[in-house]
Amino acid sequence: MECSVCGQSAAFSLYMKAKKHHPSYWRCVECGFVFAHPQLPCDYSHYRFIAPNPSELTARLANYAQRYGIIEEFILSPHPRVLDIGTNCGIFLKYLQSKNIEGEGIEPNQVASHYGRTNFQVKIDSVSLEDYQSEKKFDVITMFNVLEHVEDLSNTIHKVKSLLYRDGVAAFEVPNIFHLLSLLSSGYWHHFEPTHNWFFDRNTMVRFMRANGFRVRKACFIPKIVTLAKCVDGALATLRIYDHVSMRAYLRLREKSFYKWLNSVEINVGMCDYLLVICTPDD
């Protein structure tokens, strides 16, 4: 087995014994990259989807506006064509639509993609990146909190590069593994979940992009506008409360008046937990 970032083989140390989901997380001795092993398969085409409520939608649109404001500094085309990989229900595409920017997405989850096409009138192809076929090239490709989910990092990044114009821009947002809550959670950090396989920090993310033919133009930690309900969800997941609650009980909780109030209050959270990396092809 080789490290997906530096290529160093057979040089891994146990990062931590996971408290749930994955048996163990390992760290490359050479570069510090953390990954789950063995990795658990996931059928994203039928993965659980919960439609965003109005407050969540407003917060996520504001987050995408903030991120696109950073990305557009590096876009050369006056009329960019954007591909959003792992677009879920297409909220980023809805934002682009409001700015008259041409955008389309791919999303293997059938329910999420149908919801986006029906409710936001955005263009979403219900396929995985591996199965996506297109003769088109794009000026901008985005993957917001998707790269940690993929099965094969190398194939994913090469597919992204093949779909990008030579002067195009690729933007990746990933959780930061060495962030305070991760280090203090003793293995119960909410990003230690069964669908997350790869855990980057700034150094390993930059190194991975450079090794795969990209020039890193910007790498920064970025805050998120979230509702208080989202903060409570993250805290309860970290404290393992949700380990003992059924999905039906959780959905009932979301209907309670106090939970709806939590969803009406938005805060800007910047804890260096999300890393945004903007790249251009290096050839």
Residue pairs with C-beta under 8 A, 6 or more apart in sequence:
1 9
1 10
1 12
1 37
2 8
2 9
3 9
3 11
3 12
3 28
3 30
3 31
3 33
4 33
4 35
4 153
4 154
4 198
4 208
5 28
5 31
5 33
5 204
5 207
5 208
5 211
6 28
6 30
6 31
6 33
6 207
6 211
7 211
8 28
8 29
8 30
8 31
11 28
11 29
11 30
12 26
12 27
12 28
12 29
13 26
13 27
13 29
14 24
14 25
14 26
14 27
15 24
15 25
15 26
15 27
15 34
16 24
16 25
16 187
17 23
17 24
17 25
17 187
18 24
18 25
18 36
18 187
18 192
19 186
19 187
19 188
19 192
19 240
20 187
20 188
20 192
20 240
20 243
21 40
21 192
21 193
21 194
22 36
22 37
22 38
22 39
22 40
22 192
22 194
23 37
23 38
24 36
24 37
25 34
25 35
25 36
25 37
25 192
25 199
26 34
26 35
26 36
26 37
27 33
27 34
28 34
31 203
31 204
31 207
32 201
32 203
32 204
33 198
33 199
33 200
33 204
33 208
34 177
34 198
34 199
35 197
35 198
35 199
36 196
36 197
36 198
36 199
39 151
39 197
40 194
40 195
42 149
42 194
42 195
44 108
44 109
44 128
44 149
44 195
45 108
45 109
45 110
45 126
45 128
46 109
46 110
46 111
47 109
47 195
48 247
49 88
49 89
49 109
49 111
49 112
49 115
50 251
51 89
51 115
51 119
52 60
52 89
52 91
53 263
55 227
55 229
55 263
55 264
55 266
56 227
56 230
56 263
57 91
58 266
59 225
59 226
59 227
59 230
59 266
60 91
61 91
61 94
61 95
62 225
62 266
63 224
63 225
64 91
64 92
64 95
64 144
65 95
66 222
66 223
66 225
67 144
67 171
67 173
67 222
67 276
68 92
68 95
68 96
68 99
70 218
70 220
70 222
70 276
70 278
71 140
71 142
71 169
71 171
71 278
73 218
74 169
74 217
74 218
74 278
74 280
75 139
75 140
75 169
76 139
76 167
77 139
77 165
77 167
79 102
80 101
80 102
80 139
80 140
81 102
81 103
81 136
81 137
81 138
81 139
81 140
82 96
82 101
82 102
82 103
82 104
82 138
82 139
82 140
82 141
82 142
83 103
83 104
83 105
83 106
83 138
83 140
83 141
83 142
83 163
84 90
84 92
84 93
84 103
84 104
84 105
84 106
84 141
84 142
84 143
84 144
85 105
85 106
85 129
85 141
85 142
85 143
85 146
85 160
86 106
86 107
86 129
86 143
86 144
86 145
86 146
86 149
87 93
87 105
87 106
87 107
87 113
87 116
87 124
88 107
88 109
88 112
88 116
89 107
89 112
89 113
89 115
89 116
89 119
89 120
90 105
90 107
90 113
90 116
90 117
90 120
90 122
90 124
91 116
91 120
92 103
92 105
92 142
92 144
93 103
93 104
93 105
93 116
93 120
93 122
93 123
93 124
94 116
94 120
94 122
96 102
96 103
97 103
97 120
97 121
97 122
103 122
103 123
104 122
104 123
104 124
104 125
105 113
105 116
105 122
105 123
105 124
105 125
106 124
106 125
106 126
106 127
106 128
106 129
106 132
107 113
107 116
107 124
107 125
107 126
108 126
108 127
108 128
109 126
110 126
113 124
113 125
113 126
114 126
116 122
116 124
117 123
117 124
125 132
129 150
129 156
129 159
129 160
130 155
130 159
132 159
134 163
136 163
137 163
137 164
137 165
137 168
138 163
138 164
138 165
138 168
139 165
139 167
139 168
139 169
140 168
140 169
140 170
140 171
141 160
141 163
141 164
141 168
141 169
141 170
141 171
142 170
142 171
142 172
143 160
143 170
143 171
143 172
143 173
144 171
144 173
145 173
145 174
145 175
145 274
146 172
147 153
147 156
147 172
147 174
147 198
147 200
148 174
148 175
148 191
148 196
148 197
148 198
148 199
148 200
149 195
149 196
149 197
150 156
150 197
150 198
151 197
153 198
153 208
154 212
157 208
157 209
157 212
157 214
158 212
160 170
161 170
161 212
161 213
161 214
161 281
164 170
164 281
166 281
166 283
167 280
167 281
168 280
168 281
169 217
169 278
169 279
169 280
170 214
170 278
170 279
170 280
171 276
171 277
171 278
171 279
172 205
172 209
172 276
172 277
172 279
173 222
173 274
173 275
173 276
173 277
174 198
174 200
174 205
174 274
174 275
174 277
175 182
175 191
175 196
175 199
175 200
175 273
175 274
175 275
176 182
176 200
176 201
176 202
176 221
176 272
176 273
176 274
176 275
177 191
177 199
177 200
177 201
178 201
179 271
179 272
179 273
180 271
180 272
180 273
181 189
181 190
181 238
181 271
181 273
182 189
182 191
182 273
185 192
185 238
188 237
188 238
188 239
188 240
189 238
190 233
190 234
190 237
190 238
191 199
200 208
200 275
201 275
202 219
202 221
202 275
205 219
205 275
205 277
206 216
206 219
206 277
209 216
209 277
209 279
210 216
210 282
213 281
213 282
213 283
214 279
214 280
214 281
214 282
215 279
215 280
215 281
215 282
216 277
216 278
216 279
217 278
217 279
217 280
218 276
218 277
218 278
219 275
219 276
219 277
219 278
220 275
220 276
221 270
221 272
221 273
221 274
221 275
221 276
222 270
222 274
222 275
222 276
223 268
223 269
223 270
223 271
223 274
224 268
224 269
224 270
224 274
225 266
225 267
225 268
225 269
226 266
226 267
226 269
227 262
227 263
227 264
227 265
227 266
227 267
228 262
228 263
228 265
228 266
228 267
229 254
229 259
229 262
229 263
231 267
231 269
232 262
236 242
242 250
245 253
253 259
